[in-house]
């Protein structure tokens, strides 16, 4: 059976900008659908019988703005996990925070290069697949761990990180969001902590399509073969605490408390920020940065969709 092409909804009220976007993506294996304002975009989403895998959304439009569209998406269970690349000429920290609060984690600053657009769309599609996979597997497995009080676990590989995130999330409220965020934090501990792959090095490896090969190579090296990430689960009266500890050298986490403009257009570096915004009621790195403590409230659960939350911007290494 022929593999289905990812469907991408492009939303822009400027015909010239729309033409440029379509031309830049014409040779990519995507099914491109156009909407010329926010209202038309929402109509397409609600009436189209095929789902969209990602959206490229202009921020400034007459009528419904890009942020207005995001609020509608996040309020709808059917569409709230669609990954969005927001086009904007507004790149100040406050404006980025507004976008993150609305659930946007991929930004395309005008003017942009074609390869930057392609890289961001690819990253958004990968993020969407991750959400869908987590949600599907949680639905299949069902909630079986609501009675878990304490647990201590060790993982070494990406597959183990994914499986453990699913397992622990079943013991928490809003399990989809917890699974996503916990997977991001554990993977971060493996990649950047134990395997010592820095932010700039990951950027280069992804740009040259060597990222997965380098991960596999390093995990076989004697100096990394026995490293692990430890995860400690504790249930208290009003909250669940999850601690993730890697065996790396740590990092200056204070440098990543806010999204920086020079990292905004990269295809990675959003994991911790997304985990903090979407998954946990609090998230705090401790010591040298190889330990992170997360809380999920039990008495007062996380809101149904990630809008207008505070304390959103700690970025992945």
N, C-alpha and C positions, 0 to 999 in steps of 0.2 A: 504494500500500500504506500502510495506517495505521501511523504511527510507534509503536513499542513504548514503553510507559510505563516509566520507570525503576522497578525493584523495590527496595524498601528493607525490610530486616529490622530490626524494632524489638525490642530485648531488654531487658526490665525485669520484675523479680519483683513490683513493686508495682502492683496493678490500677488504683489511682487515677492514678498517674503514667503508666501505659500509656494510659488513657483520655484524659488531657490531651494526650499526644503525638499520638495519633491524631486528636483533635479539631483540634489546631493545624494538622495537615497534610492535613485532610480535603479542602480545596478545591484542593490542589496536584495537578498531573498525575502522581501517583505511585501505584504499586501497593504497598500497605502490608501486610506480613506480620508477625505477632506471635509472639514466643517469650517464655515467662514465666520462663525461667532459662537459665543458660549451657549446660547439657547439651542442652536442647531446641533452642537456637540451633544448636549444632554438628550435631545430628541433621538439622535442616532443611537446613543447608548441604550436608551430605553426601548426602542422599537426594532433595532436590528436583531435578527435571530442568531447571528454569529457573534461570539464574544470578541472583545478587543484584548490584545496582549500587552499593549503599552499605549501611552498617549504623549504627543508633543504639544504643549499647551502654551500659547502666548499669555503673558501676564497682563498686559495693558490692552484691553479691548473695550469698545463701547457696549453699553448694556451690562451684561454679565462679564465681569473681569475673570482672569484666570483664577484668582483666589476665591471668587464666588463659585466658580465651577468646582473647585476642590472641596468646598464646604458641602456642596450637593453630593459629590461622590462619596465623601467620608460618612455622610449620614445614611447611605444606602448600602445595606449588607452585600448586595450583588456586585457593587462596583468599588468598594472601599480599598481593595487590594490592588487595583490597577496601578502599575508603576508609571509615574509621570515625569517627563523631562520638561521643565519650565523654561521657555525663552524669556529673557529679560535683559533690559539695559540697566536695570536697577540691581546693583551688586553691593550695596552698603550692608554692613553687619545687621542692622535693624531689619532691612528688607529681606535678607536671607533668613533671619529668624522668623519673620512672618510666614515665609514659604514653608519652613520646617514645621511650624506650628500647624499649618494646614495639611501637612503630610507630604511635602515635596522634598526629595533628597537629591535630585539631579537637576543641574542648572546649566543652561546654554546661554552664555552672555554674548549679546550682539556687539560688534560683528564676530563671527566665529569661522573656524576652518572646517572644511568638510570632514577631515579625519576625526576632529574632536566630536562632531555631531555623531558620526558613525560609532565611535567608541562609547559615547554616552548612551545611545539607543541600545547597543548591545548589552551594556551593563544593566540598564533598566529591565530589559527582557530577562536577563539572568536572575535578577532580583525577584521578578514576578514569578518565574518558575520555582524559585525557592519557597516563596510564600504558598503557592498552590500545592507543592509537594508536602510541606509541613501540615497544611490544613487537611489534605486528603488522608495522610497517614494517621493524624490524630482522630479523624472521624472513623477510620477503619478500626483502630485499636480500642477506642472508647476510653472512658475514664475508669481506671482500675487502681489508682494509687492514692485516692483521697485520704487513706488512713496512714500514709507514710509520715513518720514523725522525725526521723533522722536518717541520714545516709551519707556515706563517704565513697567517692568513686574516682577512678583514674582512667584517663583516655590518652591515646597516643596518635590516632589517625583522624582524618576528616570524617570518615564513615562512623567511627566510634563517637565523635563529637555530635553528629547528627542524631544518632540513635539515642544517646544519653539525653540530649535536649528534649527529644520527644517523650522519653520516659519520665523525666522530672516534671515536665510541663503538665502531665496528667494529674499531678498532685497539687496544681495551682489553679486559682481562678484565671479566667481569660487565657486558657492554655495555648491557643494559637499564637498569641503575642509573646507569651513567655518562651515558647519553643523557639520562635524566631530570634529573640534577643539573646537567649542563652546560647544558642548555636553560634551566633556571631561572636560572643565573648570567648567561648571555648576555642573556636577556630583562630581567633586573634591570638590567644595564648600559645597555640601550636605554631602558627606561621611566624609571628613576630617575636614571640617570647622564646620558645624552645629552639626553633630553627634559625633564629637570629636574622630574619629577612626584614630589612628596614623599609620605610615608606618609599624612598626614592628608588631603591633596588626593585621593589615590587612594580613600580611604575614602568621601569625599563623592561622588566621581564614580561609584563603584560603587553607592552607595545611591540615586542618582538616575538610574541606567541610562545614564550618559553616558560611561562609561569608554572603550569602543571608539571612539566618535566623536571623543573628545578625542585619543586616540592618533593616529588618522588625520589629524586637523587639524594637530597639532604636527609631524608628520613632513613636512608640506608647507610649513611656515614656512621662510623663507630662512635664519634663524639655526640651524636644525636639519637642513636638507635634506642637508648634506654630512657630517654627523657619522657616525661608525662605531664599532663595537666590534671590537677586534683580539683574536684568539685565537692563541696560540702553543703548538704541540704539540712536545714533546721526549721522545724515548724514551731512557732510560738503562738501565744494566745490570739494576737491581733495581726500577725504578719508572718510571712515566710521569708527566711533569709537564705540566699544562695551565695556562696563564696567560691570564686574561681582563682586558682593559684597556679601560675606557670613556673618553670625552672629557669627562666631567662634572666637577663641582666637588668630588667626593668627599663623604664623610659621616663622622660620628663613629661608626665601626663598633663601638667599645668599648661603646656604649650598647645594642648588639643582641647581645651575647654570651650573654645569658640571655633566656628567654621571660619577658616581664613580664605580670602579671595583667591590667593595663588593656588589653593588646592581645590577650589570649587569645581573646576572643569575636569578633574581627573575621574577615571572610571572606578576608582576604589577609594577607601578612606571614609566610608559612611557607617560602618558597622556599629561602632560604639555609640555614635550619635543617634542612630536609628533605634538601637536597643534602649537607650535612655529615654527617647521620646515615646516609643511605642509599647515597650514591654514591661517596664518596672516603675514603681512609685518612687524609688530612689536608686541611684547608682553612684558608687564612690570608689575611686582608686585609692589605695593606701601604700604607705612606705615608698619604696623605689619604683612602684608602678607594676609589679608583677603579681599583685593581688587586688581583686576588685570584689566589692561586697554589694549585693543587690537585694532589694526588698520588694515584696509583693504584699499589699495589704489584704487581709482577709475580711475584716469587719466592713471596710468600705472599699469595694472593688474598683479596679481601673475603669475609667469611662469606656463606653462602647466604641468610640472612635477617637483617634489621636488628634484632636484639635484643641487649640488654645491651652496646651499644657505649659508649665513653667520648667525652667532649668533644662533646656533641651540640647545644649550644644557641647558635648564632649566628642571629639572626632577620633576615629580609628587611627592608629599609628601608620 
